[in-house]
Amino acid sequence: MASQALYRKWRSQTFSELVGQEHVVQTLQNAIQTGRVGHAYLFTGPRGVGKTTMARLLAKAVNCEAPAEQRPCDQCEMCRSVAEGRAVDVIEMDAASHTSVEDAREIIERVQFRPTSARTKVYVIDETHMLSTAAFNALLKTLEEPPAHALFILATTEFHKVPATIISRCQRFVFTRHTINNISNHLEHIAQEEGITLQEGVAERIARAATGAMRDAISILDQLIAGSDGTITLVQVQGLLGATDTSKVGALVSALTAADVQAALQIVNEVADDGADLRQFARDLVERLRALMLLTASGDSSTLDVPDETLHEMRYQAAQTNVGQLVTWLKLFSNLDYQLKNSPYGQLPLELAVVEALLAPAAVVAAPAARAVAPAQPAAVTPKRLAPTAPAARPAPPALIREDARPIEREPEGPPAPPATSAVEELLPPTKQPDVVSAEAQEAPSAAAAVPEEVIEVVYDAAFLLEDVEACWVQVVEDIRAADKLIYAQLDGVVPINVEDRTVVLLAKKGEWQKKRLEVDKTRRLIERYLSRELGSECFFRVTINEEEEMPDIKKQIQHIRKDELVRSALNIFDATIIAIDKP
């Protein structure tokens, strides 16, 4: 006979055993003691945080034979029958496999009959958001005015998919993720009761990998117990999770704060050679950088869920960096998950991010200073000559461009700057100095004539790079496919072609009818929600049907040159902000 899974064996049977969710427990206990239990509840929150467990506890409590302040007692016959799954008056239904209106009508018909042995007939509907629209409509009246002997408990991980008409008829409780301390303490308690020894740091490492889901953490522990001889080591945990020692994360953060590129790259290579999951390592790194940012910004460590020895290391790291630098790193490394998942080049995206974090900030920090002194009205741009370097491995493309919505022109502050070395120079031929002009200079030759025919620097104020949008667009379409197949069908052939501040320009290749469908409010909200989630910041979109009219000549050149492999590599590595057009 198969052994019972740990997460089922250690499912909480009373309110006092439940770990976390104190705000929900307190409210429900008060309702039970005062006899003010509602007729319908909606439990929402991430997976594995106790929604179904709480539903069963409530089902036990409303039928428990003990005094009100002791419910559920887990000793009486009704409590035991619910816990063992043999209570005929407690009906659990998985909405994912019972989505039709016929299933809803069956509930409506049966709810009219009084319970056979319990005081209250309880319906627990898990994954409620999976019900069809017709099924939701069929349940509306019953949820609003159920029989006095009936109680409905709905549970869902996707609250936004539940119709507002259903939500308005329920008392809603939001379940939060468990803290690392809560999970690790509970895992140590379970291990002690099971006769298993956990090495120092094992419970915490499992808790971090579970990302707030108690059920996931207990399942990981169950798997580790199956392969252990009574003692679980940190090496076993790392081998199962594909994770690395937390000291590697701390060492990489120390290398970043010390601006030691060689040490940082060495750590990345060691992590990759150990066979660790690079995506999990990147997540751990982001978590550490986030904690470091909070510590640096506020100086308060009370909100940080980290061990004392880690906190001591973080205080030293905080003294070597600043909030602005940490914010830049967080934005950079938090975008690695998708790249590491789809990249055929192993740890290359992580290495590029490390190099960019330490070698590119000078170009990024210079732009805000220029914007701070930029005049409101248009002004002449500052010429800047790019010094030649050794010949590149291949000829440079005709332009190096970073596209965006509007150029911010810099006011001249004196003679041209002396020759400087740029990361982009290696892509330019050493025998010729290219001439680059802005879009305004092309439209007004007289103004351009006053500027030396060298290289004009133009900085664009963009919230996202077009490459970022192109990289995540496939995932956005797939997410929409899972959410709404009708809207997914309307995205056939639609591609991003430009970025204007926070607005992504989409090309509808099928004409005006497709453009109108995409501009419907429901469609717009869905696309913008998934775009914002993938890009990590709020964004919008507009639709065009004519690519030629959409972009002036300069932007057409930008679009063309972006397809060059070397240019894309330079933009991705150095976050280039210089436009350079080589005169024919």
VOGU-3710 file (C-alpha; in Angstrom, 3 decimals, decimal comma):
1> masqalyrkw> 0,000/0,000/0,000  1,356/3,438/-0,937  2,299/5,698/1,946  0,360/8,911/2,509  1,966/12,087/1,190  3,357/14,351/3,890  1,280/17,378/2,853  -1,880/15,280/3,402  -0,618/13,667/6,595  0,276/17,043/8,095
11> rsqtfselvg> -2,756/18,976/6,877  -3,990/21,167/9,738  -7,038/19,724/11,500  -7,812/22,627/13,864  -7,469/26,382/13,673  -4,667/26,275/16,246  -2,591/23,952/14,018  -2,886/26,189/10,977  0,346/28,010/10,130  -0,100/31,625/8,996
21> qehvvqtlqn> -3,299/33,307/7,698  -4,048/34,612/11,203  -6,323/37,338/9,827  -8,615/34,743/8,242  -8,552/32,420/11,272  -9,487/35,210/13,688  -12,410/36,409/11,588  -13,855/32,928/11,060  -13,464/31,983/14,723  -15,351/35,111/15,750
31> aiqtgrvgha> -18,115/34,325/13,242  -18,452/30,772/14,587  -18,517/31,846/18,235  -21,119/34,565/17,621  -23,235/32,455/15,268  -22,769/34,851/12,348  -21,386/32,460/9,737  -22,123/33,680/6,214  -23,810/31,690/3,471  -20,989/32,003/0,905
41> ylftgprgvg> -17,236/32,580/1,176  -14,605/33,224/-1,488  -11,025/32,266/-0,607  -8,430/33,767/-2,966  -4,648/33,644/-3,053  -1,622/31,800/-4,503  -1,457/28,013/-4,624  -0,355/26,052/-1,610  -1,163/28,662/1,042  -4,079/26,889/2,772
51> kttmarllak> -7,290/27,812/0,949  -8,665/24,253/0,698  -7,448/23,427/4,211  -9,286/26,460/5,562  -12,429/25,434/3,668  -12,349/21,994/5,318  -11,758/23,528/8,740  -14,769/25,778/8,252  -16,845/22,795/7,098  -15,826/20,947/10,267
61> avnceapaeq> -16,455/23,962/12,494  -20,046/24,600/11,325  -20,908/20,937/11,986  -18,745/20,298/15,068  -20,544/18,975/18,178  -18,202/20,706/20,660  -18,930/24,106/22,295  -18,591/27,055/19,908  -15,278/28,303/21,333  -13,668/24,849/20,795
71> rpcdqcemcr> -14,748/24,272/17,210  -13,470/22,425/15,315  -12,420/19,986/18,017  -11,228/17,225/15,639  -12,539/14,676/18,165  -16,265/14,360/17,532  -17,744/12,079/14,880  -18,557/14,905/12,463  -15,030/16,342/12,622  -13,476/12,925/12,039
81> svaegravdv> -15,796/12,112/9,133  -14,936/15,410/7,412  -11,208/14,884/8,008  -11,376/11,366/6,593  -13,452/12,407/3,584  -16,510/10,307/4,376  -18,945/13,089/5,337  -21,744/12,866/2,780  -22,926/16,387/3,594  -19,569/17,985/2,782
91> iemdaashts> -19,242/17,961/-0,997  -15,930/18,944/-2,567  -15,959/19,672/-6,293  -13,064/20,477/-8,609  -14,360/23,159/-10,960  -11,572/22,387/-13,447  -13,263/19,077/-14,304  -16,863/20,203/-13,667  -17,142/23,338/-15,751  -20,433/22,830/-17,555
101> vedareiier> -23,801/24,338/-16,778  -25,155/20,806/-16,176  -22,773/20,466/-13,212  -24,024/23,759/-11,785  -27,647/22,696/-12,221  -26,921/19,432/-10,418  -25,626/21,422/-7,447  -28,718/23,643/-7,502  -31,034/20,630/-7,496  -29,253/18,784/-4,701
111> vqfrptsart> -28,737/21,786/-2,430  -32,481/21,935/-1,798  -32,382/18,638/0,089  -31,593/18,860/3,779  -28,353/17,285/5,089  -28,571/13,657/6,156  -26,563/13,790/9,390  -24,817/17,169/9,660  -26,342/20,506/10,627  -25,087/22,240/7,487
121> kvyvidethm> -24,572/20,981/3,961  -21,262/22,424/2,747  -20,197/22,773/-0,894  -16,482/23,384/-1,447  -15,780/24,404/-5,059  -12,057/24,473/-5,791  -10,526/26,390/-8,741  -13,792/28,287/-9,089  -12,478/30,483/-11,920  -12,601/27,432/-14,226
131> lstaafnall> -16,412/27,375/-14,250  -17,972/28,418/-17,527  -19,961/31,630/-17,849  -23,183/29,643/-18,120  -22,322/27,720/-14,932  -21,622/30,965/-13,062  -24,946/32,396/-14,230  -26,773/29,272/-13,102  -25,267/29,542/-9,607  -25,993/33,232/-9,133
141> ktleeppaha> -29,446/32,985/-7,552  -28,503/30,046/-5,350  -25,390/31,843/-4,081  -27,422/34,928/-3,304  -30,220/33,155/-1,447  -29,201/29,582/-0,594  -31,294/27,412/1,750  -30,647/28,001/5,450  -28,932/24,618/5,749  -26,392/25,271/2,938
151> lfilattefh> -22,949/26,888/2,916  -20,858/27,569/-0,183  -17,045/27,938/-0,018  -15,349/28,930/-3,264  -11,559/28,796/-3,665  -9,519/30,204/-6,542  -5,968/31,167/-7,458  -7,131/33,579/-10,173  -9,507/36,004/-8,540  -9,650/38,312/-11,578
161> kvpatiisrc> -11,413/35,583/-13,589  -14,341/35,318/-11,182  -17,321/37,433/-12,322  -18,141/40,473/-10,209  -21,684/39,167/-9,748  -20,284/36,110/-7,954  -17,831/38,134/-5,851  -20,591/40,470/-4,658  -22,515/37,511/-3,231  -19,599/36,155/-1,170
171> qrfvftrhti> -17,466/37,200/1,772  -13,971/37,387/0,325  -10,787/36,439/2,204  -7,331/36,999/0,701  -4,714/34,392/1,619  -1,103/35,587/1,670  2,138/33,715/1,012  3,843/32,173/4,029  7,021/33,761/5,338  10,326/31,912/5,159
181> nnisnhlehi> 10,450/31,692/8,961  6,951/30,172/9,134  7,767/27,553/6,518  11,201/26,636/7,888  9,885/26,307/11,455  7,037/24,082/10,288  9,413/21,912/8,231  11,685/21,436/11,244  8,660/20,432/13,339  7,546/17,877/10,734
191> aqeegitlqe> 11,069/16,481/10,369  11,382/16,096/14,133  8,077/14,244/14,333  9,103/12,008/11,405  12,462/11,216/13,002  14,484/13,041/10,320  17,499/15,250/10,992  17,859/18,422/8,951  21,292/19,984/8,607  21,599/23,672/9,362
201> gvaeriaraa> 20,215/25,766/6,501  18,206/22,941/4,908  14,789/24,118/6,110  15,512/27,696/5,082  16,732/26,611/1,624  13,562/24,580/1,046  11,435/27,482/2,290  13,057/29,894/-0,154  12,547/27,482/-3,055  8,842/27,127/-2,169
211> tgamrdaisi> 8,281/30,897/-2,678  5,651/31,133/0,035  3,734/27,910/-0,741  3,625/25,639/2,322  2,370/22,666/0,313  5,287/22,936/-2,117  7,765/23,074/0,765  6,311/19,954/2,426  6,326/18,125/-0,932  10,034/18,951/-1,388
221> ldqliagsdg> 10,749/17,677/2,134  8,794/14,493/1,367  10,904/13,890/-1,733  14,128/14,479/0,186  13,084/12,081/2,959  12,453/9,359/0,389  16,055/9,577/-0,786  17,773/10,039/2,582  19,061/7,721/5,305  17,621/9,765/8,149
231> titlvqvqgl> 19,679/12,928/7,641  19,080/15,551/4,952  22,088/17,627/3,942  22,321/20,946/2,169  24,079/19,223/-0,733  21,046/16,938/-1,210  18,732/19,955/-1,277  20,881/21,746/-3,824  21,058/18,623/-5,959  17,276/18,174/-5,936
241> lgatdtskvg> 16,420/21,824/-6,547  19,287/22,564/-8,925  20,096/25,375/-6,523  23,371/26,795/-5,327  24,751/27,560/-1,908  23,497/30,918/-0,655  27,151/31,862/-0,167  27,486/31,979/-3,976  24,720/34,564/-4,149  26,357/36,610/-1,413
251> alvsaltaad> 29,733/36,326/-3,129  28,304/37,586/-6,428  26,638/40,542/-4,699  29,949/41,333/-2,986  31,735/41,233/-6,358  29,124/43,582/-7,824  29,397/46,076/-4,972  33,203/45,943/-5,272  32,967/46,425/-9,073  35,115/43,296/-9,552
261> vqaalqivne> 34,121/42,012/-12,999  36,618/39,162/-12,994  35,415/37,781/-9,644  31,737/38,151/-10,649  32,220/36,255/-13,916  34,221/33,573/-12,105  31,318/33,014/-9,693  28,840/32,736/-12,585  31,069/30,132/-14,251  31,391/28,160/-11,012
271> vaddgadlrq> 27,614/28,127/-10,575  27,149/26,922/-14,167  29,859/24,259/-13,793  28,151/22,942/-10,659  25,094/22,178/-12,810  22,866/24,553/-10,856  19,595/25,892/-12,204  20,650/29,319/-13,481  17,086/30,623/-13,420  16,806/29,746/-9,719
281> fardlverlr> 20,201/31,328/-9,096  19,031/34,518/-10,843  15,876/34,541/-8,704  17,962/34,138/-5,540  20,201/36,969/-6,701  17,213/39,259/-7,301  15,826/38,390/-3,882  19,140/39,284/-2,243  19,461/42,540/-4,199  15,900/43,469/-3,239
291> almlltasgd> 16,658/42,918/0,446  19,857/44,931/0,065  17,942/47,774/-1,602  15,409/47,879/1,258  18,208/47,852/3,826  20,148/50,596/2,014  17,069/52,779/1,489  15,632/52,608/5,001  18,416/51,277/7,212  15,758/49,128/8,918
301> sstldvpdet> 16,411/45,379/8,973  13,262/44,399/10,889  11,335/43,722/7,670  14,058/41,509/6,179  13,550/37,757/6,399  17,254/36,765/6,477  19,553/35,034/9,007  21,793/37,115/11,274  25,025/36,133/9,518  23,536/37,118/6,159
311> lhemryqaaq> 22,351/40,424/7,611  25,878/41,196/8,812  27,227/40,601/5,292  24,464/42,738/3,776  25,273/45,690/6,041  28,844/45,657/4,767  27,616/45,461/1,153  25,151/48,302/1,723  28,013/50,569/2,766  29,696/49,991/-0,615
321> tnvgqlvtwl> 26,756/50,834/-2,883  23,747/53,141/-3,181  20,033/52,834/-3,862  20,239/54,082/-7,452  22,802/51,459/-8,378  20,767/48,702/-6,711  17,616/49,754/-8,553  19,507/49,556/-11,865  20,807/46,083/-11,014  17,371/44,875/-9,952
331> klfsnldyql> 15,830/45,972/-13,241  18,659/44,283/-15,112  18,702/40,924/-13,338  14,932/40,625/-12,887  14,558/40,343/-16,674  16,864/37,324/-16,906  14,315/34,598/-16,179  12,816/34,609/-19,676  16,226/34,956/-21,348  17,787/32,073/-19,394
341> knspygqlpl> 14,756/29,917/-20,138  14,973/30,392/-23,899  18,650/31,103/-24,547  20,640/28,322/-26,274  23,867/29,825/-24,916  23,824/28,609/-21,313  24,981/31,215/-18,818  25,656/33,904/-21,468  22,621/36,095/-20,544  23,772/36,102/-16,913
351> elavvealla> 27,340/36,955/-17,900  26,139/39,770/-20,160  24,023/41,144/-17,313  27,042/41,119/-14,964  29,243/42,902/-17,518  26,504/45,438/-18,262  25,914/46,047/-14,550  29,557/46,889/-13,924  30,819/48,391/-17,198  27,798/50,173/-18,676
361> paavvaapaa> 26,458/52,405/-15,838  28,560/55,408/-16,933  26,606/55,701/-20,191  23,296/55,214/-18,400  23,950/57,713/-15,603  25,033/60,452/-18,030  21,615/60,632/-19,709  19,573/61,871/-16,686  22,055/64,718/-16,135  21,620/65,867/-19,719
371> ravapaqpaa> 17,861/65,678/-19,413  17,935/67,757/-16,243  19,486/70,728/-18,055  17,728/70,266/-21,384  15,702/73,371/-22,353  11,998/73,157/-23,013  12,383/74,486/-26,560  14,404/72,732/-29,309  18,104/73,581/-29,382  21,143/72,617/-31,373
381> vtpkrlapta> 22,658/69,245/-30,514  26,215/68,826/-29,246  28,672/67,339/-31,734  30,882/64,543/-30,530  33,604/62,784/-32,488  34,066/59,066/-32,041  37,749/58,116/-32,027  38,720/55,185/-34,258  40,032/51,966/-32,776  41,462/48,752/-34,173
391> paarpappal> 39,601/47,307/-37,187  36,554/45,243/-36,306  36,190/41,637/-37,369  33,615/42,655/-39,970  32,538/45,933/-41,608  30,233/48,081/-39,583  26,593/48,461/-40,601  25,532/51,835/-41,984  24,065/52,975/-38,647  23,992/52,301/-34,952
401> iredarpier> 20,680/53,387/-33,559  18,650/53,160/-30,423  15,048/53,838/-31,278  12,529/55,681/-29,172  9,660/58,098/-29,213  11,247/61,533/-29,168  14,811/62,847/-29,211  15,995/65,034/-26,362  18,519/67,464/-27,801  21,426/68,783/-25,791
411> epegppappa> 22,343/72,430/-25,667  25,958/73,168/-26,700  28,141/73,948/-23,716  31,423/74,878/-25,450  33,834/73,376/-27,926  33,446/69,751/-29,038  34,484/67,141/-26,504  37,944/65,565/-26,959  38,167/62,156/-28,631  36,755/59,468/-26,385
421> tsaveellpp> 36,684/55,720/-26,525  33,223/54,176/-26,806  32,034/50,624/-26,561  30,331/51,079/-29,931  33,498/52,253/-31,712  34,714/48,714/-32,300  31,879/48,278/-34,752  32,872/51,346/-36,859  35,521/51,320/-39,660  38,776/52,951/-38,494
431> tkqpdvvsae> 39,391/54,725/-41,795  36,321/56,921/-41,824  34,516/59,216/-39,455  30,763/58,794/-39,994  28,400/61,745/-40,061  25,190/61,361/-38,130  22,286/63,765/-38,107  19,100/63,793/-36,134  15,645/63,583/-37,655  15,152/67,347/-37,056
441> aqeapsaaaa> 18,436/68,131/-38,839  17,303/66,189/-41,896  14,102/68,184/-42,043  15,930/71,530/-41,583  19,175/71,518/-43,632  20,054/75,080/-42,650  20,184/74,137/-38,975  22,260/71,058/-39,710  24,719/73,071/-41,761  25,717/75,042/-38,677
451> vpeevievvy> 26,872/71,852/-36,990  30,270/70,317/-37,865  29,893/67,339/-40,177  31,012/64,754/-37,685  28,928/62,616/-35,334  25,932/64,093/-33,526  24,859/62,431/-30,292  21,102/62,035/-29,779  19,637/60,573/-26,605  16,109/59,162/-26,605
461> daaflledve> 13,894/59,052/-23,551  12,514/55,498/-23,865  10,863/53,395/-21,213  11,651/50,155/-23,094  13,832/49,007/-25,943  12,108/47,605/-29,001  14,255/44,487/-28,546  12,738/43,968/-25,094  9,235/44,137/-26,533  10,118/41,811/-29,418
471> acwvqvvedi> 11,730/39,334/-27,032  8,664/39,047/-24,801  5,954/39,421/-27,468  5,755/35,662/-28,137  5,186/35,025/-24,422  2,557/37,787/-24,296  0,665/36,149/-27,164  0,872/32,736/-25,459  -0,449/34,181/-22,190  -3,346/35,774/-24,051
481> raadkliyaq> -4,007/32,463/-25,779  -4,479/30,815/-22,381  -6,650/33,678/-21,111  -8,905/34,396/-24,102  -8,729/32,414/-27,340  -10,917/34,928/-29,213  -8,509/37,782/-28,537  -5,609/35,443/-29,323  -7,101/34,845/-32,775  -7,255/38,598/-33,348
491> ldgvvpinve> -3,471/38,843/-32,781  -2,660/36,775/-35,868  0,168/38,542/-37,717  0,366/41,448/-35,238  3,954/42,500/-34,444  5,561/45,356/-32,452  7,390/47,825/-34,717  8,134/50,839/-32,529  8,186/52,194/-28,963  7,078/55,694/-28,042
501> drtvvllakk> 7,836/56,473/-24,401  5,615/53,849/-22,669  3,497/53,151/-25,739  4,221/50,112/-27,916  3,232/50,531/-31,570  1,700/47,353/-33,014  1,371/46,681/-36,745  -1,938/45,069/-37,747  -1,101/43,422/-41,064  -4,691/42,414/-41,840
511> gewqkkrlev> -6,038/45,909/-42,130  -8,575/48,222/-40,590  -10,922/45,528/-39,242  -8,101/43,963/-37,211  -7,077/47,388/-35,910  -10,627/48,111/-34,715  -10,890/44,744/-32,961  -7,625/45,300/-31,106  -8,799/48,721/-29,911  -11,873/47,324/-28,133
521> dktrrliery> -11,620/48,139/-24,405  -11,611/44,514/-23,219  -8,925/43,558/-25,738  -6,838/46,620/-24,918  -6,916/45,940/-21,170  -5,867/42,310/-21,633  -2,971/43,065/-23,995  -1,695/45,951/-21,868  -1,889/43,845/-18,705  0,264/41,052/-20,124
531> lsrelgsecf> 2,642/43,473/-21,841  3,140/45,372/-18,580  3,751/42,142/-16,690  6,406/40,901/-19,132  8,156/44,285/-19,358  8,042/44,814/-15,603  6,434/48,244/-15,855  3,153/49,840/-16,886  2,864/50,271/-20,636  0,248/50,945/-23,301
541> frvtineeee> -0,123/50,277/-27,007  -1,598/51,723/-30,157  -2,252/50,048/-33,486  -1,225/51,081/-36,990  -1,945/49,442/-40,333  0,646/51,226/-42,486  4,264/50,708/-41,517  5,557/53,052/-44,232  3,450/55,998/-43,080  4,078/55,212/-39,444
551> mpdikkqiqh> 7,822/55,802/-39,497  9,795/58,610/-41,174  12,928/57,809/-43,173  15,249/57,937/-40,169  13,163/55,374/-38,292  12,986/53,121/-41,333  16,774/53,111/-41,308  16,629/52,339/-37,596  14,343/49,384/-38,173  16,581/48,069/-40,919
561> irkdelvrsa> 19,858/48,364/-39,038  18,448/46,774/-35,885  18,320/43,478/-37,799  22,111/43,389/-38,031  23,532/40,780/-35,657  26,442/42,933/-34,433  24,230/45,951/-33,822  21,743/43,908/-31,777  24,598/42,439/-29,747  26,013/45,909/-29,057
571> lnifdatiia> 22,614/47,260/-28,012  21,935/44,312/-25,718  25,363/44,365/-24,087  25,976/48,111/-23,703  22,429/49,544/-23,637  23,626/51,912/-26,396  22,176/55,423/-26,442  24,103/56,864/-29,451  22,678/57,242/-32,936  25,294/57,201/-35,686
581> idkp> 24,440/57,253/-39,390  27,236/56,695/-41,847  26,979/59,066/-44,807  26,959/57,301/-48,186
//
